[in-house]
Amino acid sequence: MAQYIHFTDEQKQRAAEVDLEEFLRRRGEKLLPSGRDKRLDSDHSVTIRGCEETAENSV
């Protein structure tokens, strides 16, 4: 069974600021358009959608 990992509020904030699409492309992932989402070419079950700006992660 997986072990629980606690993330601090600072770690969560830093993660929320990452452009996931750019991060994945830099790591060599190919992203395929899928409607409003993008899918990983290497694993079609993984989808991402653009960043949603919220009051919590806006500066």
Secondary structure in CASP SS format (residue, H / E / C, confidence):
PFRMAT SS
TARGET T0000
AUTHOR 0000-0000-0000
METHOD secondary structure of the structure
MODEL  1
M C 1.00
A C 1.00
Q C 1.00
Y C 1.00
I C 1.00
H C 1.00
F C 1.00
T C 1.00
D H 1.00
E H 1.00
Q H 1.00
K H 1.00
Q H 1.00
R H 1.00
A H 1.00
A H 1.00
E C 1.00
V C 1.00
D C 1.00
L H 1.00
E H 1.00
E H 1.00
F H 1.00
L H 1.00
R H 1.00
R H 1.00
R C 1.00
G C 1.00
E C 1.00
K C 1.00
L E 1.00
L E 1.00
P E 1.00
S E 1.00
G C 1.00
R C 1.00
D E 1.00
K E 1.00
R E 1.00
L E 1.00
D C 1.00
S C 1.00
D C 1.00
H C 1.00
S C 1.00
V C 1.00
T E 1.00
I E 1.00
R C 1.00
G C 1.00
C C 1.00
E C 1.00
E C 1.00
T C 1.00
A C 1.00
E C 1.00
N C 1.00
S C 1.00
V C 1.00
END
